[in-house]
């Protein structure tokens, strides 16, 4: 909104300094500062409101024997609502709202935030179950379907089926090549491939973000690092000079997403002010599902979804730990003919507890140390991901 106001002031009255709003770098910085201020100024009042008026306390399973579980059971949740506000408000203020990429990201934020909010709200009003898992997946699939179709058919989006693939000299993969075996039908059905890829990416990353949100500060810390890397990738992809220098895909108008991504980074960093150990508030599924959906859709729009296994390596490790643990325990039960009520001995499991961050807690590593090490690993992975633009 402010972009249009100052653009009008600049053109109509030659208002001093109004022209600075034409620069993405200025608006991105202003977006991040505004996001941080929203979090820092509204954080305490929001926490008091959630605790005193709403009574939205987190339900932590104390029987699992995790560090500080009894204290955490008294911590308010649904802080994701504040994260969403700190993302949406600066974006509305500083971004070009007629940009289709910005519109998609705002829609993604609202939609996944709504899915997470329903889950959190039902947990508080109907017990621990919350929103059934299948409905979360339906929400993620619907988002992936809509985004995939927009990428293929919206007039303001380049309908290229190309994407970036790391470590290859000509670092572009054409999804259309995956259906060449269909002959004359290939061009008509390539949209199916694109939509399926988007659905898989959205579902996987959103659920992985949800799994990662298990101890104080880990989900927001990792998300802030991932968001910063994606902001840089969006900026260089939307800058014709930088795209040419790096020999990567130039995507017209995609640079506007830098304003959204800096708001995202500001929101997650600001939330850390209150979410670091000992946390004063948790984001809940309102925040974790939305954060994962945002990262997934953002990567898809800038044609960097195949870099996500590297950039979001923490998410991948958390996901794999759960998959490996579940598969092995099922195998162990069948092999040893355990009754349904019998628990697989801890010493026989690949991990003492999953997701992975709980494994290290069970080994005696302090919660703060686990969080900081995961964030450090995320920073290293982000640097490595950016370097893949030249490592071919």
Beta strands, then each sheet from edge to edge (+ up, - down):
strand 1: 162-164
strand 2: 172-174
sheet 1: 1+ 2-
end
